[in-house]
Amino acid sequence: MKVGLNAGSEQPSGRLHDFIGCDEARTLWGLFRERVRRTPEGIAYQEHDGVAGSWRDYRWQAIADRIDCFRSALAREGLAAGDRVAVLLPNGIDWVCFDMAAHSLGLVVVAIYPHDSAASSAFILGHSDARVVIVDTPARWEALQAYRSEFPLLKSIWVRSGGPIATAANAHLVLRRLGDILNGEFQLPAVHPTAPTSLATLIYTSGTTGQPKGVMLSHHALLWNVEAAAAIIPPRTDDVFLSILPLAHAFERTVGYYLAMAGGAAIAYARSAQQFREDLVAIRPTVLLGVPRLYERMHAAIHAQVGDSALRSALLRNAKALGWRQFEAAQHRGPKLDLAARLAWFVLKRLVADRVTASFGGRLRVAVSGGAPLVQSVAEFLVGLGLPVVEGYGLTEAAPVVSANSIADNLPGSVGRSLKGIRIKLTDQGELMVRSPAVMTGYWKDQTQTERVLDAAGWLSTGDIGEIQDGRIFIRGRLKEIIVLSTGEKVNPNLAEAEITRDALFDQVAVIGDGRPFVTAIAVLNIAAWQRLASDYNVDPERPNVEPVKRKVFARIESLLAALPAYARVRAVHLCLEPWTIDAGLLTPTLKIKRDVVQRRFAKEIDALYAGHWIPRAEHRDT
């Protein structure tokens, strides 16, 4: 591999905008080949070399050479165009190489979350009828092998690295190390003449209410969405994206991978969530894509650094307030700062705001939040301190971006305006409907579910409750998650959950109450924050549900929910110490809470919260 510029270095001088459009690329393989043709010596990717302890740059031509090795290897598997091949790797250049090599042969790529459970991964391998899978370690395959009967058509496993590889238990299954595969017989296959409308990938949904569904997306759908999204935030040839979301996530795939490629930007692959803050400073990205939890953790970390210092708290509070006023003026929603305010902002920017932006690398031009609603107060706080945070909205079935704010037209709390060429409308129930050339073909092997969400005219039911004000979209919650109390009141649990998790004491929350007389919650405590609180009150940190501390914790919840209608406020809470995880079956791969699973897991505790109150018998056993 060629080693180029140091990490964080600028791209070679030239045009700042060199975008490859949908019609020119035609397919994902066409996009890649055109990018290599235009900028063969441009920096494509950056990865951390654990042995050398430094970041390495990989140029487009070097990536093309490695992809040719993958193409030759895949051609030897005896696959036909349209066959499915799966990738179960952390983000990195091998993910890209496998993906692009598969597209050059007309294969359909099935992406699997590397942090998903073995059972879920096995289901996807079987449901997609994958013939080949590439995994990162022998341990990964060993975990999958316990579910071998679920994916009988799989014929070949490529293992990238790790310890000794055990012999495959099935004589019809070939298990090989990636290094051996790529160093084998080399014969470059012909490129398959793939049509833009051909199926490119299956992206499996999170599965909050059952098994995940395979969303079918064509080359044209993905590339059309790339071009439409680029009109809101145009990528630049000197951009450096820092990739932290899994490439199995539709948001990361389209915007953090294909859009960056279309614009000639470089992508640096973060090492891990634990080392993410170090990577921010080392890479100094210009573009960052994240889910709300990433920004909420940054928000909490900033406050944690302030600690109990009254002076620091005042400086932070005043910096945010003045920064927000400056932002509102720049957005033409407020008056310009007067001389005294400008002088105060000049000082506070250097004392406070610049330190915050420096912790993100110091040169971010846009930080996009997607995948779920970002708490408005968190967005306003970060924007006020100078971080260019914008929210977008989308769903896998729309390939995925539907709307987004731009830097010049940004309203925190909204998810912006729909992309050009996308039509939106609201049903009588307030559900947001979407129609665009990027909408999925359907769900893989599930015509019934397809017909439930995609009508004959091409309108996609998003399942999200929305409002449209002055052309901007506001997402108010999930239609199927609306809680109907036994009193007839309707409660959006997302609002209460977002407010409660603003407090650093709470890591995860599920609001309960469907068919019940009032709203309650199950909350997972942040261990560090809880231990400090338990120490302050001299109580056993292993017993969070004892009085009087629980009353004090509940008082914090009441304060957080004071602005909600009385019927929507939590009236009782059960506190947990063990985090909800994907492995435990309580979270989806995209970290969404499986509310029905939480309710079943904590059925006894929930019943105790309602003790002494009338509960409809028919509903009682469901939760």
Secondary structure, DSSP 8 states (H G I E B T S, - for coil): ----S-TT----SS-S-----HHHH-SHHHHHHHHHHH-TTSEEEEEEETTTTEEEEEEHHHHHHHHHHHHHHHHTTT--TT-EEEEE--SSHHHHHHHHHHHHTT-EEEE--TTS-HHHHHHHHHHTT-SEEEES-HHHHHHHHTTGGG-TT--EEEE-SSS-----SSTT-EEEEHHHHHTS-----------TTSEEEEEE---TTSS--EEEEEHHHHHHHHHHHHTTS---TT-EEEE-S-TTSHHHHIIIIIIHHHHT-EEEE---STTHHHHHHHH--SEEEE-HHHHHHHHHHHHHHHTT-HHHHHHHHHHHHHHHHHHHHHTTSS----HHHHHHHHHHIIIIIHHHHHHTTS--SEEEE-SS---HHHHHHHHHTT--EEEEEE-GGGSSEEEE--SSS--TTS--EE-TT-EEEE-TT-EEEEE-TTS-SEETT-HHHHHHHB-TT--EEEEEEEEEETTEEEEEEEGGG-EE-TTS-EE-HHHHHHHHTTSTTEEEEEEE-TTSSSEEEEEEE-HHHHHHHHHHTT--TT-TT-TTHHHHHHHHHHHHTTTS-GGGSEEEEEEE-S---TTTTSB-TT--B-HHHHHHHTHHHHHHHTTTS---HHHHTT-
